[in-house]
Amino acid sequence: MPGMEFDGLRVLSLESRRSAEIEKLIRARGGQPFVAPSMREVPLENNTEAFLFATRLFVGEFDMVILLTGVGARLLNQILETRYPPGAFPEALRQLTVVVRGSKPAAVMREWNVPVAVSVPEPNTWREILTATAARPERNIALQEFGRRSTELLEGLRNRGAHVTSVPVYQWDLPKDTGLLREAVQRLAEGQFDVVLFTTSVQAVHLLRVATEEHLEDQVRAALPRMVVASVGPSTSETLREHDVPVDFEPSHPKMGFLVNETSQQARKILQSKQ
């Protein structure tokens, strides 16, 4: 039956912000969803790095700013507006070479009327950023980070002779209520899921962290290779592999809708190949 490709498979998602949306998508494709929010954004209230960056930005020490996320760019602006006049950050960006990773920071720059010099193409990993900026002459670079530290990108830019300042704007933590996440770990350890969907790399880190806390890490690690592990895109896949989690499937575009739809079409075939 078209549109029912999961056909009753039990699907785990660790999505937080769009948990209701992904649950609906899984159900629409015939899956049995279990959604366990695994993370929350924690603004760095006393973000010393952001204010140190601002001091240097406003005296003209940078010639390039790389924005990795839209959420991060907005939050950085909000932090700076607690000390500087509204619009000071976008105004400073207009004097620089602005590099955006993907559509979300690009949309924020359009809204702020900031010209974008380099728009990094999909799949938006550190490799594409290095390639897209390879011919640029700028050497004093600020990098707005997200989630985990972009070590490979920092090293790649520095190996080129650039002076790079990392500006971490927000970090991730476990949700305040970890009840569903702990239940997900328990069920995962008992082999109660057929498919797990990762929409961002931090989900894997938090899943394994809770599994360790629950003394179930070995069981969870044993269960994952028997399931379909689907990752939204290369950045997430890379983190999963760094944590020794095998990745079975990546959609044609690193977007949540593509992930659910295309995984639903491939899941049974992948599961059969594992038997």
VOGU-3710 file (C-alpha; in Angstrom, 3 decimals, decimal comma):
1> mpgmefdglr> 0,000/0,000/0,000  1,616/3,325/-1,027  2,700/5,537/1,848  2,768/2,635/4,340  6,318/1,421/3,715  7,364/0,865/7,357  4,443/-1,562/7,503  4,311/-1,934/11,286  8,039/-1,688/12,060  8,915/-0,226/15,487
11> vlslesrrsa> 10,762/3,045/14,939  12,766/4,924/17,576  13,391/8,661/17,131  15,448/10,842/19,495  14,210/14,137/18,034  13,492/16,878/20,571  12,424/20,175/18,987  10,296/18,581/16,247  9,221/15,467/18,141  5,475/15,782/17,317
21> eieklirarg> 6,285/16,299/13,628  8,557/13,250/13,313  6,049/11,083/15,188  3,377/12,078/12,651  5,735/11,382/9,717  6,633/7,895/11,032  2,953/7,059/11,606  2,040/8,312/8,106  4,589/5,850/6,667  3,060/2,950/8,597
31> gqpfvapsmr> 5,602/2,793/11,433  5,031/2,428/15,179  6,851/5,487/16,568  8,517/5,837/19,954  9,872/9,368/20,286  12,284/10,043/23,159  13,545/13,661/23,217  17,278/13,444/23,871  18,579/17,013/24,071  17,922/20,654/24,849
41> evplenntea> 19,767/23,779/23,865  21,530/25,510/26,743  22,474/29,133/26,002  25,834/30,084/27,437  24,461/32,880/29,610  27,866/34,168/30,664  29,378/33,576/27,269  32,828/35,085/27,761  33,951/33,854/24,325  31,055/35,698/22,630
51> flfatrlfvg> 31,931/38,990/24,326  35,679/38,591/23,656  34,788/37,917/20,021  32,580/41,059/19,951  35,355/43,258/21,363  37,695/42,111/18,584  34,987/42,169/15,902  34,053/45,800/16,550  37,665/46,991/16,284  38,066/45,229/12,929
61> efdmvilltg> 40,280/42,278/13,871  38,443/39,745/11,662  38,136/39,630/7,895  35,912/36,506/7,707  33,116/35,047/9,838  31,881/31,479/9,270  28,330/30,878/10,560  27,568/27,185/11,085  23,910/27,469/12,187  20,989/29,855/11,962
71> vgarllnqil> 20,023/29,237/15,594  23,588/30,011/16,675  23,774/33,228/14,624  20,512/34,499/16,146  21,554/33,553/19,660  24,935/35,241/19,233  23,107/38,417/18,169  20,802/38,200/21,230  23,804/37,763/23,547  25,606/40,760/22,010
81> etryppgafp> 22,467/42,923/22,209  22,658/42,650/26,012  25,774/44,872/25,824  25,760/46,556/22,416  23,166/48,560/20,430  20,613/46,514/18,429  21,856/45,931/14,890  25,552/46,340/15,813  26,356/42,685/15,006  24,671/42,610/11,539
91> ealrqltvvv> 26,310/45,989/10,756  29,762/44,555/11,626  29,066/41,471/9,474  28,354/43,722/6,459  32,004/44,845/6,559  33,336/41,255/6,398  33,419/38,144/4,249  30,484/36,068/5,519  30,454/32,290/4,942  27,254/30,330/5,706
101> rgskpaavmr> 26,861/26,587/6,068  23,557/25,682/4,428  20,158/27,343/4,143  19,393/28,255/7,773  22,183/30,776/8,453  21,685/32,010/4,850  18,038/32,831/5,678  19,117/34,767/8,801  21,630/36,794/6,750  18,915/37,637/4,176
111> ewnvpvavsv> 16,671/38,807/7,000  19,494/40,995/8,405  20,399/42,295/4,938  23,944/40,922/5,221  25,584/39,885/1,899  26,848/36,298/1,847  30,207/35,800/0,094  30,315/31,982/0,283  27,360/29,628/0,652  28,570/26,110/1,493
121> pepntwreil> 26,722/23,395/-0,490  25,164/20,192/0,859  25,982/18,005/2,681  27,514/20,933/4,630  30,269/19,024/6,463  33,625/20,571/7,436  35,042/19,190/4,172  32,648/21,259/2,025  33,450/24,355/4,131  37,194/23,885/3,540
131> tataarpern> 36,654/23,339/-0,196  34,288/26,315/-0,553  36,749/28,678/1,185  39,960/27,228/-0,313  40,558/30,095/-2,763  39,728/32,884/-0,288  42,529/35,240/0,799  41,133/36,003/4,316  43,254/34,747/7,205  41,667/36,263/10,363
141> ialqefgrrs> 38,625/34,082/10,810  35,913/33,782/13,472  33,978/30,500/13,530  30,509/30,433/15,140  30,281/26,877/16,493  27,337/24,687/17,384  26,905/21,600/19,543  30,246/19,850/19,504  33,545/21,555/18,666  34,433/21,525/14,935
151> telleglrnr> 37,976/20,219/15,480  38,597/19,086/11,876  37,430/22,424/10,455  39,572/24,426/12,913  42,622/22,295/12,094  41,991/22,510/8,339  41,776/26,311/8,422  44,816/26,644/10,690  46,877/24,314/8,469  46,209/26,843/5,721
161> gahvtsvpvy> 47,859/29,549/7,809  44,633/31,135/9,083  44,239/32,572/12,599  40,931/31,070/13,739  38,910/32,125/16,773  36,235/29,659/17,855  33,015/31,253/19,148  30,862/28,594/20,883  27,373/30,069/21,193  25,277/27,316/22,682
171> qwdlpkdtgl> 25,729/23,840/23,981  23,518/20,823/24,334  22,499/18,977/27,452  20,134/16,158/28,286  16,479/17,171/28,552  15,319/18,171/32,037  13,075/15,093/32,049  15,025/12,055/30,820  12,219/9,542/31,534  11,415/8,718/27,894
181> lreavqrlae> 15,090/8,581/26,943  15,796/6,089/29,746  12,793/4,016/28,650  14,102/4,098/25,053  17,502/2,817/26,245  15,802/0,011/28,198  13,665/-1,019/25,199  16,640/-0,740/22,849  18,686/-3,036/25,092  15,828/-5,551/25,020
191> gqfdvvlftt> 15,677/-5,481/21,205  12,233/-3,849/21,047  12,957/-1,593/18,031  13,517/-2,349/14,348  14,671/1,095/13,211  16,408/4,064/14,865  16,496/7,515/13,227  19,233/10,030/14,084  18,474/13,609/13,014  21,570/15,136/14,654
201> svqavhllrv> 24,868/13,811/15,988  24,290/14,895/19,621  21,406/12,392/19,853  23,856/9,495/19,538  26,188/10,972/22,162  23,302/11,430/24,617  21,814/7,988/23,893  25,152/6,328/24,723  25,631/8,576/27,774  22,280/7,475/29,237
211> ateehledqv> 22,943/3,836/28,269  26,190/4,041/30,291  24,379/5,622/33,261  21,798/2,807/33,127  24,596/0,165/32,885  23,168/-0,910/29,527  25,802/0,339/27,104  26,965/-3,155/26,054  23,375/-4,300/25,424  22,542/-1,143/23,435
221> raalprmvva> 25,708/-1,504/21,349  24,836/-5,150/20,684  21,275/-4,241/19,643  22,119/-1,422/17,190  23,789/-3,556/14,456  20,702/-5,814/14,401  18,447/-2,817/13,607  18,275/-0,309/10,771  20,387/2,688/11,835  19,409/5,671/9,675
231> svgpstsetl> 21,315/8,959/9,796  20,068/12,275/8,405  23,378/13,082/6,676  27,191/12,901/6,528  27,952/15,050/9,618  25,698/12,903/11,799  26,999/9,669/10,211  30,550/10,735/10,937  29,806/11,201/14,667  27,929/7,882/14,788
241> rehdvpvdfe> 30,934/6,071/13,284  33,304/7,900/15,669  31,220/6,335/18,464  31,328/2,908/16,753  27,657/2,993/15,777  27,213/1,413/12,320  25,181/3,475/9,817  22,960/1,577/7,376  21,226/4,388/5,553  21,444/8,075/4,657
251> pshpkmgflv> 18,714/9,870/2,633  19,296/11,731/-0,648  19,071/15,104/1,194  20,008/15,772/4,840  16,439/16,669/5,876  14,034/15,067/8,335  11,229/14,406/5,804  13,613/12,699/3,362  15,072/10,652/6,224  11,696/9,251/7,312
261> netsqqarki> 10,305/8,679/3,807  13,379/7,079/2,275  14,208/4,968/5,347  10,633/3,642/5,309  11,166/2,454/1,717  14,470/0,680/2,478  13,991/-0,575/6,050  12,563/-4,052/5,384  15,177/-4,816/2,738  18,009/-3,742/5,113
271> lqskq> 16,559/-5,822/7,968  16,312/-8,888/5,709  19,946/-8,486/4,692  20,913/-8,679/8,405  19,124/-11,961/9,091
//
